[in-house]
Amino acid sequence: KVEWAKNVHAGYLDQHAVLEKGMTIGQVLKSAFDPLLKKEERMNEICDKLGTADPDEMDGLMEELGTIQDELTLHDFYAIDAKVEEVARALGLLDLGLDRDVTDLSGGQRTKVLLAKLLLEKPDILLLDEPTNYLDEEHIAWLKRYLLDYENAFILISHDIPFLNSVVNIIYHMENQELNRYVGDYDHFQEVYAVKKAQLEAAYRKQQQEISKARVSTRNMAMSRQKKLDKMDVIELAAEKPKPEFKFRYGRTPGKMLFEPHDLVIGYDEPLSKPLNFTMERGQKIALVGTNGIGKTTLLRSLLGLIKPLSGSVEQGENLEIGYFEQEVKGENRTTCIEELWQEFPSFSQYEVRSALAKCGLTTKHIESQVRVLSGGEQAKVRLCKLVNRDTNILLLDEPTNHLDVDAKDELKKALREYRGSILLICHEPEFYQDVVNEVWDMSKWTTKIF
């Protein structure tokens, strides 16, 4: 069971939280103070009753009134609007307009709204599930400062190691259905864990020798040895996690020019960019950076022809074999991983489908599950699996590192460095992309948005 202390208010940032249509950013942020607004209502009720209360009731009501007033003051109830504005500004939401409908926002902007609401709630403990996903560098830096100054407790799931190292002082490591606690940051945990693992393996080998000796000895000795074996706590080693292996296949060589926008203006209802003219050529590996909502995904989708430009055109080169990794795939996907891959590669045998998925780091249990029940990281591995099993000569990757664990991220980086084709990559993690790409394009130079 889980036991909570009394009156502890927890705040939870969920990877998959849903925002309802018709709510504005401002309303969502203000809803952080619902419990306090209810208390204010109760306070007004009490004040109305005071006129007619008898002396006994009066004492109880006055006491409750005092408690509520203390709580409201403690939580800065009378400065709500200023606080909403302060956090909204820090996370870049003021520029979007607090009256914007939340369903019009990109993945990154939605995460920021939920994060801002949570931080405004000032809970006694924050539970954050991968809060840096979809956040750009400047907002990750802001969140880092916020958490360093945060006076309460927080528990954090994250695969962003530099971020982890700067904000945590305890690591809980989950393995083999056990939870172990380590004091210090992630780097320190890795050192201690490596030593512990080596000791356990040595003890395991020694014990295995004793067990096999006991089995071969003569009968009388065997009895006493058997007693010793019965008393022995058998050491079990953790099952090795499947390590993913990504290797992108390179198809035929394309022409020199890959994409050439001519006065391309991207956007949906309103333009997100100035007229763009550039050429992407064979051999370029480019990281596309810039704040959320600036139009990076829209640019990728416009180059691919998935979105009609507001004006201008995109010329695609000869012999392109495009691999596209989407940031998030919407909807309830009820197919299993096996079916998902089979739809893409109908000629594969059952064995080929399973081994392709296993190679990408998915266990048998995952492979047979429906895609929708998998975690964000496992879903990403299924999508990468589709990508590595087809011939491509250019990869367009939209935040492929979101949700990926440390091993998968390292392996993906290695695979992209070895890939012979061209790459256009949207990513917020310099330590991931700087060894992969040979150019960084900052999208904020092209945008029409004023940030």
TAQUI-V878429 format. One record per residue. N is the residue number from 1. RES is the residue in one small letter. SS is DSSP state (A for helix, B for strand, O for the rest). Layout:
n = (N | N)
res = (RES | RES)
ss = (SS | SS)
This chain:
n = (1 | 2 | 3 | 4 | 5 | 6 | 7 | 8 | 9 | 10 | 11 | 12 | 13 | 14 | 15 | 16 | 17 | 18 | 19 | 20 | 21 | 22 | 23 | 24 | 25 | 26 | 27 | 28 | 29 | 30 | 31 | 32 | 33 | 34 | 35 | 36 | 37 | 38 | 39 | 40 | 41 | 42 | 43 | 44 | 45 | 46 | 47 | 48 | 49 | 50 | 51 | 52 | 53 | 54 | 55 | 56 | 57 | 58 | 59 | 60 | 61 | 62 | 63 | 64 | 65 | 66 | 67 | 68 | 69 | 70 | 71 | 72 | 73 | 74 | 75 | 76 | 77 | 78 | 79 | 80 | 81 | 82 | 83 | 84 | 85 | 86 | 87 | 88 | 89 | 90 | 91 | 92 | 93 | 94 | 95 | 96 | 97 | 98 | 99 | 100 | 101 | 102 | 103 | 104 | 105 | 106 | 107 | 108 | 109 | 110 | 111 | 112 | 113 | 114 | 115 | 116 | 117 | 118 | 119 | 120 | 121 | 122 | 123 | 124 | 125 | 126 | 127 | 128 | 129 | 130 | 131 | 132 | 133 | 134 | 135 | 136 | 137 | 138 | 139 | 140 | 141 | 142 | 143 | 144 | 145 | 146 | 147 | 148 | 149 | 150 | 151 | 152 | 153 | 154 | 155 | 156 | 157 | 158 | 159 | 160 | 161 | 162 | 163 | 164 | 165 | 166 | 167 | 168 | 169 | 170 | 171 | 172 | 173 | 174 | 175 | 176 | 177 | 178 | 179 | 180 | 181 | 182 | 183 | 184 | 185 | 186 | 187 | 188 | 189 | 190 | 191 | 192 | 193 | 194 | 195 | 196 | 197 | 198 | 199 | 200 | 201 | 202 | 203 | 204 | 205 | 206 | 207 | 208 | 209 | 210 | 211 | 212 | 213 | 214 | 215 | 216 | 217 | 218 | 219 | 220 | 221 | 222 | 223 | 224 | 225 | 226 | 227 | 228 | 229 | 230 | 231 | 232 | 233 | 234 | 235 | 236 | 237 | 238 | 239 | 240 | 241 | 242 | 243 | 244 | 245 | 246 | 247 | 248 | 249 | 250 | 251 | 252 | 253 | 254 | 255 | 256 | 257 | 258 | 259 | 260 | 261 | 262 | 263 | 264 | 265 | 266 | 267 | 268 | 269 | 270 | 271 | 272 | 273 | 274 | 275 | 276 | 277 | 278 | 279 | 280 | 281 | 282 | 283 | 284 | 285 | 286 | 287 | 288 | 289 | 290 | 291 | 292 | 293 | 294 | 295 | 296 | 297 | 298 | 299 | 300 | 301 | 302 | 303 | 304 | 305 | 306 | 307 | 308 | 309 | 310 | 311 | 312 | 313 | 314 | 315 | 316 | 317 | 318 | 319 | 320 | 321 | 322 | 323 | 324 | 325 | 326 | 327 | 328 | 329 | 330 | 331 | 332 | 333 | 334 | 335 | 336 | 337 | 338 | 339 | 340 | 341 | 342 | 343 | 344 | 345 | 346 | 347 | 348 | 349 | 350 | 351 | 352 | 353 | 354 | 355 | 356 | 357 | 358 | 359 | 360 | 361 | 362 | 363 | 364 | 365 | 366 | 367 | 368 | 369 | 370 | 371 | 372 | 373 | 374 | 375 | 376 | 377 | 378 | 379 | 380 | 381 | 382 | 383 | 384 | 385 | 386 | 387 | 388 | 389 | 390 | 391 | 392 | 393 | 394 | 395 | 396 | 397 | 398 | 399 | 400 | 401 | 402 | 403 | 404 | 405 | 406 | 407 | 408 | 409 | 410 | 411 | 412 | 413 | 414 | 415 | 416 | 417 | 418 | 419 | 420 | 421 | 422 | 423 | 424 | 425 | 426 | 427 | 428 | 429 | 430 | 431 | 432 | 433 | 434 | 435 | 436 | 437 | 438 | 439 | 440 | 441 | 442 | 443 | 444 | 445 | 446 | 447 | 448 | 449 | 450 | 451)
res = (k | v | e | w | a | k | n | v | h | a | g | y | l | d | q | h | a | v | l | e | k | g | m | t | i | g | q | v | l | k | s | a | f | d | p | l | l | k | k | e | e | r | m | n | e | i | c | d | k | l | g | t | a | d | p | d | e | m | d | g | l | m | e | e | l | g | t | i | q | d | e | l | t | l | h | d | f | y | a | i | d | a | k | v | e | e | v | a | r | a | l | g | l | l | d | l | g | l | d | r | d | v | t | d | l | s | g | g | q | r | t | k | v | l | l | a | k | l | l | l | e | k | p | d | i | l | l | l | d | e | p | t | n | y | l | d | e | e | h | i | a | w | l | k | r | y | l | l | d | y | e | n | a | f | i | l | i | s | h | d | i | p | f | l | n | s | v | v | n | i | i | y | h | m | e | n | q | e | l | n | r | y | v | g | d | y | d | h | f | q | e | v | y | a | v | k | k | a | q | l | e | a | a | y | r | k | q | q | q | e | i | s | k | a | r | v | s | t | r | n | m | a | m | s | r | q | k | k | l | d | k | m | d | v | i | e | l | a | a | e | k | p | k | p | e | f | k | f | r | y | g | r | t | p | g | k | m | l | f | e | p | h | d | l | v | i | g | y | d | e | p | l | s | k | p | l | n | f | t | m | e | r | g | q | k | i | a | l | v | g | t | n | g | i | g | k | t | t | l | l | r | s | l | l | g | l | i | k | p | l | s | g | s | v | e | q | g | e | n | l | e | i | g | y | f | e | q | e | v | k | g | e | n | r | t | t | c | i | e | e | l | w | q | e | f | p | s | f | s | q | y | e | v | r | s | a | l | a | k | c | g | l | t | t | k | h | i | e | s | q | v | r | v | l | s | g | g | e | q | a | k | v | r | l | c | k | l | v | n | r | d | t | n | i | l | l | l | d | e | p | t | n | h | l | d | v | d | a | k | d | e | l | k | k | a | l | r | e | y | r | g | s | i | l | l | i | c | h | e | p | e | f | y | q | d | v | v | n | e | v | w | d | m | s | k | w | t | t | k | i | f)
ss = (O | O | O | O | O | O | O | O | O | B | B | B | B | O | O | O | O | O | O | O | O | O | O | B | A | A | A | A | A | A | A | A | A | A | A | A | A | A | A | A | A | A | A | A | A | A | A | A | A | A | O | O | O | O | A | A | A | A | A | A | A | A | A | A | A | A | A | A | A | A | A | A | A | A | O | O | A | A | A | A | A | A | A | A | A | A | A | A | A | A | O | O | O | O | O | O | O | O | O | O | B | A | A | A | O | O | A | A | A | A | A | A | A | A | A | A | A | A | A | A | A | O | O | O | B | B | B | B | B | O | O | O | O | O | O | O | A | A | A | A | A | A | A | A | A | A | A | A | A | O | O | O | B | B | B | B | B | O | O | O | A | A | A | A | A | A | A | O | O | B | B | B | B | B | B | O | O | B | B | B | B | B | B | O | O | A | A | A | A | A | A | A | A | A | A | A | A | A | A | A | A | A | A | A | A | A | A | A | A | A | A | A | A | A | A | A | O | O | A | A | A | A | A | A | A | A | A | A | A | A | A | O | O | O | O | O | O | O | O | O | O | O | O | O | O | O | O | O | O | B | O | O | O | O | O | O | B | B | B | B | B | B | B | B | B | O | B | O | O | O | B | O | B | O | O | B | B | B | B | B | B | O | O | O | B | B | B | B | B | O | O | O | O | O | O | A | A | A | A | A | A | A | A | O | O | O | O | O | O | O | B | B | B | B | B | B | O | O | O | O | O | B | B | B | B | O | O | O | O | O | O | O | O | O | O | B | A | A | A | A | A | A | A | A | O | O | O | O | O | A | A | A | A | A | A | A | A | A | A | O | O | O | O | A | A | A | A | O | O | B | A | A | A | O | O | A | A | A | A | A | A | A | A | A | A | A | A | A | O | O | O | B | O | B | B | B | B | B | O | O | O | O | O | O | O | A | A | A | A | A | A | A | A | A | A | A | A | A | O | O | O | B | B | B | B | B | O | O | O | A | A | A | A | O | O | O | O | O | B | B | B | B | A | A | A | O | B | O | O | O | O)
